[in-house]
Structure formats: C-alpha cells, structure tokens
Amino acid sequence: EGEPMPVFSKLTKGTLVITVDGDYTSNEVRRVGAAGLEDPERAVPGHVLVDMSGAAGMRHQSAERIGDSARFFAEYSDSITRVAIIAPSDIVFGMMNQAGARAQAPGLEIRPFRDRNEALSWLTGMAPE
C-alpha cells in the first residue's frame, strides 16, 4: 500500500474541499478531484476549494504541472463555477494566478488566495444560498 495519500477531499455545505498535504502528484489531485466531483451528494453547479497550504515541494512543482491541475478543473466546467486555491506562498500564488488565467473555461473562475476565509467567502458569498 505504501504511504498514506496526501490528497483527500470532503464535501462541506455543498463545496468540495480538496486538501493537499505533504508531497503530491498532479495525478493524485486529478484522481481525488474526479472522485469528489462525481459524488452525487455534491451541489451542481458547485464550488471547489483546493487547500494547498500544507503542500510540500510546491516550489519544485513546474508551472506545467500546476497548469495541468487547473486544466483538469476546466474539464468539469459544466458542473463547477468557481475554484478557489489556497496558495502556501507568494511564489505559488503567482504561478497559480497564471495557470488559472490560462485554464479558463466558459462559466468557470479559478482564483488563488493566501487566506482560507477570503477564499471561502469568495466561493460562497457571491452565490445566493
């Protein structure tokens, strides 16, 4: 079996929260993200919060791999409207800002944040309950 997977997800009030802890691969983010996005309990169209604040090795992640993760969410743009990403550092914030801008799909916004509460209020505050 090996190491516990550093990527896991849970549904919180209709928002899919994907938490990345430790060292991870973009394939794990895709696998966990796809499983979470296909959860029948999830509100559609929904929101996704990707918490990278505990991610290790982020500065070694290429912009290409970060872009892969952003494009993955763009593939689900029919069932998600917003993706907020909590970045662990200013460098990663900048990389994610660029990746999010390149991976835009109609009706989907991807935006990085440094603060979890700001990310959550952007995700939910603009959508009427």
Secondary structure as UniProt FT lines:
FT   STRAND          7..12
FT   TURN            13..14
FT   STRAND          15..22
FT   HELIX           26..37
FT   TURN            40..41
FT   STRAND          46..55
FT   HELIX           58..60
FT   HELIX           63..75
FT   TURN            76..79
FT   STRAND          80..86
FT   HELIX           90..102
FT   TURN            106..107
FT   STRAND          108..113
FT   HELIX           116..125
//
